[in-house]
Amino acid sequence: MKEKKIPMRQCVGCREERSKYDLIRIVRTPEGEMIIDRTGKQNGRGAYICKCAECFEKAVRNKGIERALKQTLGPDELKKLSDLINGG
């Protein structure tokens, strides 16, 4: 029987490639709202990040999240994402 392929994605913070299921997906919806996609099927532009605070800080510093989502993020949006990632 054929083995099922595991989808790999790159973290926008540490730039390591990991299984899609080990990462958190941040989505910019068509309406422009930033949300955490727990299903992996939400409509919109996505960015993947590890579940650790260090990767989030790195992604903010090197603007990896902004580049992946093709949108600049203000301090309020970054705080909201930080709370969602570290709290969830």
SETI-668523 format. One record per residue: residue number from 0; y, z, x of N, C-alpha, C in turn; residue in one letter. Coordinates in steps of 0.02 Angstrom, whole numbers. Example, Ala and Ser with C-alpha at 12.3 -4.5 7.8 and 13.67 -1.06 7.14 Angstrom:
# SETI-668523
<node kekol="0" n_c2="-284" n_c3="390" n_c1="660" ca_c2="-225" ca_c3="390" ca_c1="615" c_c2="-165" c_c3="390" c_c1="660" mivo="a"/>
<node kekol="1" n_c2="-112" n_c3="354" n_c1="642" ca_c2="-53" ca_c3="357" ca_c1="684" c_c2="2" c_c3="394" c_c1="645" mivo="s"/>
END
This chain:
# SETI-668523
<node kekol="0" n_c2="-59" n_c3="0" n_c1="41" ca_c2="0" ca_c3="0" ca_c1="0" c_c2="63" c_c3="0" c_c1="44" mivo="m"/>
<node kekol="1" n_c2="113" n_c3="-37" n_c1="22" ca_c2="174" ca_c3="-45" ca_c1="61" c_c2="217" c_c3="19" c_c1="57" mivo="k"/>
<node kekol="2" n_c2="244" n_c3="40" n_c1="115" ca_c2="288" ca_c3="99" ca_c1="116" c_c2="356" c_c3="81" c_c1="88" mivo="e"/>
<node kekol="3" n_c2="385" n_c3="127" n_c1="51" ca_c2="451" ca_c3="116" ca_c1="21" c_c2="504" c_c3="125" c_c1="75" mivo="k"/>
<node kekol="4" n_c2="551" n_c3="78" n_c1="77" ca_c2="605" ca_c3="80" ca_c1="126" c_c2="656" c_c3="134" c_c1="107" mivo="k"/>
<node kekol="5" n_c2="677" n_c3="174" n_c1="156" ca_c2="726" ca_c3="226" ca_c1="145" c_c2="795" c_c3="196" c_c1="161" mivo="i"/>
<node kekol="6" n_c2="841" n_c3="196" n_c1="112" ca_c2="908" ca_c3="168" ca_c1="126" c_c2="947" c_c3="212" c_c1="174" mivo="p"/>
<node kekol="7" n_c2="977" n_c3="182" n_c1="224" ca_c2="1015" ca_c3="219" ca_c1="275" c_c2="1089" c_c3="204" c_c1="266" mivo="m"/>
<node kekol="8" n_c2="1130" n_c3="256" n_c1="277" ca_c2="1203" ca_c3="250" ca_c1="272" c_c2="1234" c_c3="286" c_c1="332" mivo="r"/>
<node kekol="9" n_c2="1295" n_c3="267" n_c1="349" ca_c2="1329" ca_c3="297" ca_c1="406" c_c2="1382" c_c3="347" c_c1="382" mivo="q"/>
<node kekol="10" n_c2="1382" n_c3="406" n_c1="411" ca_c2="1432" ca_c3="458" ca_c1="395" c_c2="1500" c_c3="435" c_c1="422" mivo="c"/>
<node kekol="11" n_c2="1552" n_c3="442" n_c1="382" ca_c2="1619" ca_c3="422" ca_c1="404" c_c2="1650" c_c3="474" c_c1="451" mivo="v"/>
<node kekol="12" n_c2="1618" n_c3="531" n_c1="459" ca_c2="1643" ca_c3="583" ca_c1="505" c_c2="1612" c_c3="577" c_c1="574" mivo="g"/>
<node kekol="13" n_c2="1547" n_c3="589" n_c1="578" ca_c2="1512" ca_c3="588" ca_c1="643" c_c2="1486" c_c3="520" c_c1="662" mivo="c"/>
<node kekol="14" n_c2="1487" n_c3="472" n_c1="616" ca_c2="1465" ca_c3="403" ca_c1="626" c_c2="1390" c_c3="397" c_c1="639" mivo="r"/>
<node kekol="15" n_c2="1351" n_c3="449" n_c1="623" ca_c2="1278" ca_c3="446" ca_c1="630" c_c2="1247" c_c3="414" c_c1="569" mivo="e"/>
<node kekol="16" n_c2="1195" n_c3="376" n_c1="580" ca_c2="1160" ca_c3="345" ca_c1="524" c_c2="1106" c_c3="393" c_c1="500" mivo="e"/>
<node kekol="17" n_c2="1106" n_c3="406" n_c1="435" ca_c2="1058" ca_c3="452" ca_c1="404" c_c2="1033" c_c3="423" c_c1="339" mivo="r"/>
<node kekol="18" n_c2="983" n_c3="456" n_c1="311" ca_c2="958" ca_c3="436" ca_c1="246" c_c2="1013" c_c3="445" c_c1="194" mivo="s"/>
<node kekol="19" n_c2="1017" n_c3="398" n_c1="149" ca_c2="1067" ca_c3="400" ca_c1="95" c_c2="1063" c_c3="465" c_c1="56" mivo="k"/>
<node kekol="20" n_c2="1004" n_c3="492" n_c1="50" ca_c2="992" ca_c3="552" ca_c1="10" c_c2="1014" c_c3="616" c_c1="45" mivo="y"/>
<node kekol="21" n_c2="1027" n_c3="613" n_c1="111" ca_c2="1049" ca_c3="671" ca_c1="149" c_c2="1125" c_c3="676" c_c1="152" mivo="d"/>
<node kekol="22" n_c2="1160" n_c3="626" n_c1="125" ca_c2="1232" ca_c3="623" ca_c1="129" c_c2="1265" c_c3="632" c_c1="61" mivo="l"/>
<node kekol="23" n_c2="1329" n_c3="649" n_c1="61" ca_c2="1368" ca_c3="655" ca_c1="0" c_c2="1408" c_c3="590" c_c1="-7" mivo="i"/>
<node kekol="24" n_c2="1411" n_c3="564" n_c1="-67" ca_c2="1448" ca_c3="502" ca_c1="-80" c_c2="1514" c_c3="519" c_c1="-115" mivo="r"/>
<node kekol="25" n_c2="1569" n_c3="497" n_c1="-84" ca_c2="1635" ca_c3="505" ca_c1="-114" c_c2="1653" c_c3="436" c_c1="-143" mivo="i"/>
<node kekol="26" n_c2="1677" n_c3="435" n_c1="-205" ca_c2="1690" ca_c3="371" ca_c1="-238" c_c2="1763" c_c3="368" c_c1="-261" mivo="v"/>
<node kekol="27" n_c2="1793" n_c3="310" n_c1="-249" ca_c2="1858" ca_c3="296" ca_c1="-280" c_c2="1842" c_c3="252" c_c1="-340" mivo="r"/>
<node kekol="28" n_c2="1853" n_c3="279" n_c1="-399" ca_c2="1837" ca_c3="242" ca_c1="-461" c_c2="1887" c_c3="185" c_c1="-470" mivo="t"/>
<node kekol="29" n_c2="1872" n_c3="137" n_c1="-513" ca_c2="1919" ca_c3="83" ca_c1="-527" c_c2="1987" c_c3="108" c_c1="-552" mivo="p"/>
<node kekol="30" n_c2="1988" n_c3="168" n_c1="-581" ca_c2="2051" ca_c3="198" ca_c1="-605" c_c2="2090" c_c3="231" c_c1="-548" mivo="e"/>
<node kekol="31" n_c2="2060" n_c3="237" n_c1="-488" ca_c2="2093" ca_c3="267" ca_c1="-431" c_c2="2079" c_c3="340" c_c1="-420" mivo="g"/>
<node kekol="32" n_c2="2034" n_c3="369" n_c1="-459" ca_c2="2017" ca_c3="440" ca_c1="-454" c_c2="1964" c_c3="450" c_c1="-399" mivo="e"/>
<node kekol="33" n_c2="1970" n_c3="505" n_c1="-361" ca_c2="1920" ca_c3="522" ca_c1="-310" c_c2="1871" c_c3="572" c_c1="-339" mivo="m"/>
<node kekol="34" n_c2="1806" n_c3="556" n_c1="-336" ca_c2="1755" ca_c3="601" ca_c1="-362" c_c2="1696" c_c3="604" c_c1="-314" mivo="i"/>
<node kekol="35" n_c2="1656" n_c3="655" n_c1="-321" ca_c2="1593" ca_c3="662" ca_c1="-284" c_c2="1539" c_c3="633" c_c1="-329" mivo="i"/>
<node kekol="36" n_c2="1502" n_c3="584" n_c1="-304" ca_c2="1450" ca_c3="551" ca_c1="-342" c_c2="1382" c_c3="582" c_c1="-324" mivo="d"/>
<node kekol="37" n_c2="1356" n_c3="622" n_c1="-368" ca_c2="1292" ca_c3="655" ca_c1="-355" c_c2="1233" c_c3="610" c_c1="-371" mivo="r"/>
<node kekol="38" n_c2="1242" n_c3="559" n_c1="-413" ca_c2="1187" ca_c3="514" ca_c1="-432" c_c2="1180" c_c3="456" c_c1="-383" mivo="t"/>
<node kekol="39" n_c2="1234" n_c3="436" n_c1="-350" ca_c2="1232" ca_c3="378" ca_c1="-305" c_c2="1238" c_c3="313" c_c1="-342" mivo="g"/>
<node kekol="40" n_c2="1255" n_c3="315" n_c1="-406" ca_c2="1259" ca_c3="254" ca_c1="-446" c_c2="1327" c_c3="245" c_c1="-480" mivo="k"/>
<node kekol="41" n_c2="1374" n_c3="289" n_c1="-464" ca_c2="1440" ca_c3="285" ca_c1="-495" c_c2="1475" c_c3="220" c_c1="-474" mivo="q"/>
<node kekol="42" n_c2="1511" n_c3="191" n_c1="-522" ca_c2="1548" ca_c3="130" ca_c1="-509" c_c2="1608" c_c3="144" c_c1="-465" mivo="n"/>
<node kekol="43" n_c2="1621" n_c3="102" n_c1="-416" ca_c2="1680" ca_c3="110" ca_c1="-373" c_c2="1663" c_c3="103" c_c1="-300" mivo="g"/>
<node kekol="44" n_c2="1715" n_c3="109" n_c1="-259" ca_c2="1707" ca_c3="103" ca_c1="-187" c_c2="1685" c_c3="170" c_c1="-158" mivo="r"/>
<node kekol="45" n_c2="1634" n_c3="170" n_c1="-117" ca_c2="1605" ca_c3="233" ca_c1="-93" c_c2="1609" c_c3="243" c_c1="-18" mivo="g"/>
<node kekol="46" n_c2="1607" n_c3="306" n_c1="2" ca_c2="1604" ca_c3="326" ca_c1="71" c_c2="1553" c_c3="383" c_c1="76" mivo="a"/>
<node kekol="47" n_c2="1514" n_c3="383" n_c1="128" ca_c2="1462" ca_c3="434" ca_c1="137" c_c2="1482" c_c3="482" c_c1="192" mivo="y"/>
<node kekol="48" n_c2="1467" n_c3="546" n_c1="181" ca_c2="1485" ca_c3="597" ca_c1="230" c_c2="1430" c_c3="651" c_c1="230" mivo="i"/>
<node kekol="49" n_c2="1418" n_c3="680" n_c1="289" ca_c2="1368" ca_c3="733" ca_c1="296" c_c2="1390" c_c3="794" c_c1="255" mivo="c"/>
<node kekol="50" n_c2="1343" n_c3="839" n_c1="244" ca_c2="1357" ca_c3="898" ca_c1="202" c_c2="1387" c_c3="956" c_c1="242" mivo="k"/>
<node kekol="51" n_c2="1415" n_c3="943" n_c1="301" ca_c2="1443" ca_c3="997" ca_c1="341" c_c2="1519" c_c3="990" c_c1="345" mivo="c"/>
<node kekol="52" n_c2="1553" n_c3="1047" n_c1="353" ca_c2="1626" ca_c3="1048" ca_c1="355" c_c2="1653" c_c3="1012" c_c1="416" mivo="a"/>
<node kekol="53" n_c2="1616" n_c3="1014" n_c1="472" ca_c2="1640" ca_c3="983" ca_c1="533" c_c2="1648" c_c3="907" c_c1="524" mivo="e"/>
<node kekol="54" n_c2="1600" n_c3="877" n_c1="490" ca_c2="1603" ca_c3="805" ca_c1="478" c_c2="1662" c_c3="787" c_c1="433" mivo="c"/>
<node kekol="55" n_c2="1675" n_c3="829" n_c1="384" ca_c2="1732" ca_c3="818" ca_c1="339" c_c2="1797" c_c3="821" c_c1="379" mivo="f"/>
<node kekol="56" n_c2="1804" n_c3="872" n_c1="422" ca_c2="1864" ca_c3="879" ca_c1="463" c_c2="1873" c_c3="820" c_c1="510" mivo="e"/>
<node kekol="57" n_c2="1818" n_c3="797" n_c1="539" ca_c2="1820" ca_c3="739" ca_c1="583" c_c2="1842" c_c3="676" c_c1="546" mivo="k"/>
<node kekol="58" n_c2="1815" n_c3="668" n_c1="485" ca_c2="1831" ca_c3="609" ca_c1="444" c_c2="1904" c_c3="610" c_c1="423" mivo="a"/>
<node kekol="59" n_c2="1932" n_c3="669" n_c1="412" ca_c2="2003" ca_c3="675" ca_c1="394" c_c2="2046" c_c3="657" c_c1="455" mivo="v"/>
<node kekol="60" n_c2="2026" n_c3="685" n_c1="513" ca_c2="2064" ca_c3="674" ca_c1="575" c_c2="2065" c_c3="600" c_c1="595" mivo="r"/>
<node kekol="61" n_c2="2007" n_c3="567" n_c1="592" ca_c2="2005" ca_c3="496" ca_c1="613" c_c2="2016" c_c3="447" c_c1="556" mivo="n"/>
<node kekol="62" n_c2="2035" n_c3="474" n_c1="497" ca_c2="2050" ca_c3="435" ca_c1="437" c_c2="1991" c_c3="391" c_c1="415" mivo="k"/>
<node kekol="63" n_c2="1930" n_c3="415" n_c1="427" ca_c2="1870" ca_c3="379" ca_c1="407" c_c2="1862" c_c3="372" c_c1="332" mivo="g"/>
<node kekol="64" n_c2="1880" n_c3="425" n_c1="295" ca_c2="1875" ca_c3="423" ca_c1="222" c_c2="1925" c_c3="373" c_c1="194" mivo="i"/>
<node kekol="65" n_c2="1987" n_c3="376" n_c1="219" ca_c2="2039" ca_c3="329" ca_c1="196" c_c2="2020" c_c3="257" c_c1="210" mivo="e"/>
<node kekol="66" n_c2="1993" n_c3="245" n_c1="269" ca_c2="1974" ca_c3="177" ca_c1="288" c_c2="1917" c_c3="151" c_c1="244" mivo="r"/>
<node kekol="67" n_c2="1868" n_c3="194" n_c1="232" ca_c2="1810" ca_c3="174" ca_c1="192" c_c2="1828" c_c3="162" c_c1="119" mivo="a"/>
<node kekol="68" n_c2="1873" n_c3="203" n_c1="92" ca_c2="1893" ca_c3="196" ca_c1="22" c_c2="1951" c_c3="149" c_c1="12" mivo="l"/>
<node kekol="69" n_c2="1981" n_c3="126" n_c1="68" ca_c2="2038" ca_c3="80" ca_c1="66" c_c2="2095" c_c3="108" c_c1="24" mivo="k"/>
<node kekol="70" n_c2="2110" n_c3="173" n_c1="36" ca_c2="2165" ca_c3="206" ca_c1="1" c_c2="2188" c_c3="265" c_c1="42" mivo="q"/>
<node kekol="71" n_c2="2254" n_c3="274" n_c1="47" ca_c2="2279" ca_c3="333" ca_c1="82" c_c2="2272" c_c3="394" c_c1="37" mivo="t"/>
<node kekol="72" n_c2="2258" n_c3="450" n_c1="68" ca_c2="2248" ca_c3="512" ca_c1="31" c_c2="2302" c_c3="562" c_c1="49" mivo="l"/>
<node kekol="73" n_c2="2331" n_c3="593" n_c1="-1" ca_c2="2381" ca_c3="644" ca_c1="9" c_c2="2349" c_c3="712" c_c1="22" mivo="g"/>
<node kekol="74" n_c2="2389" n_c3="761" n_c1="41" ca_c2="2362" ca_c3="828" ca_c1="54" c_c2="2326" c_c3="859" c_c1="-6" mivo="p"/>
<node kekol="75" n_c2="2352" n_c3="845" n_c1="-67" ca_c2="2321" ca_c3="873" ca_c1="-127" c_c2="2251" c_c3="843" c_c1="-138" mivo="d"/>
<node kekol="76" n_c2="2245" n_c3="778" n_c1="-128" ca_c2="2180" ca_c3="744" ca_c1="-136" c_c2="2130" c_c3="768" c_c1="-84" mivo="e"/>
<node kekol="77" n_c2="2153" n_c3="777" n_c1="-22" ca_c2="2109" ca_c3="801" ca_c1="32" c_c2="2086" c_c3="872" c_c1="17" mivo="l"/>
<node kekol="78" n_c2="2130" n_c3="913" n_c1="-8" ca_c2="2112" ca_c3="982" ca_c1="-26" c_c2="2060" c_c3="982" c_c1="-81" mivo="k"/>
<node kekol="79" n_c2="2070" n_c3="940" n_c1="-132" ca_c2="2022" ca_c3="935" ca_c1="-187" c_c2="1954" c_c3="913" c_c1="-162" mivo="k"/>
<node kekol="80" n_c2="1952" n_c3="861" n_c1="-119" ca_c2="1888" ca_c3="838" ca_c1="-91" c_c2="1855" c_c3="891" c_c1="-49" mivo="l"/>
<node kekol="81" n_c2="1895" n_c3="926" n_c1="-9" ca_c2="1869" ca_c3="980" ca_c1="33" c_c2="1836" c_c3="1034" c_c1="-10" mivo="s"/>
<node kekol="82" n_c2="1869" n_c3="1053" n_c1="-64" ca_c2="1842" ca_c3="1103" ca_c1="-109" c_c2="1777" c_c3="1080" c_c1="-141" mivo="d"/>
<node kekol="83" n_c2="1775" n_c3="1016" n_c1="-162" ca_c2="1715" ca_c3="988" ca_c1="-194" c_c2="1656" c_c3="985" c_c1="-146" mivo="l"/>
<node kekol="84" n_c2="1670" n_c3="964" n_c1="-84" ca_c2="1616" ca_c3="957" ca_c1="-34" c_c2="1591" c_c3="1025" c_c1="-10" mivo="i"/>
<node kekol="85" n_c2="1638" n_c3="1069" n_c1="8" ca_c2="1618" ca_c3="1135" ca_c1="34" c_c2="1594" c_c3="1182" c_c1="-20" mivo="n"/>
<node kekol="86" n_c2="1617" n_c3="1172" n_c1="-81" ca_c2="1597" ca_c3="1215" ca_c1="-136" c_c2="1535" c_c3="1189" c_c1="-172" mivo="g"/>
<node kekol="87" n_c2="1522" n_c3="1124" n_c1="-166" ca_c2="1467" ca_c3="1095" ca_c1="-204" c_c2="1412" c_c3="1077" c_c1="-159" mivo="g"/>
END
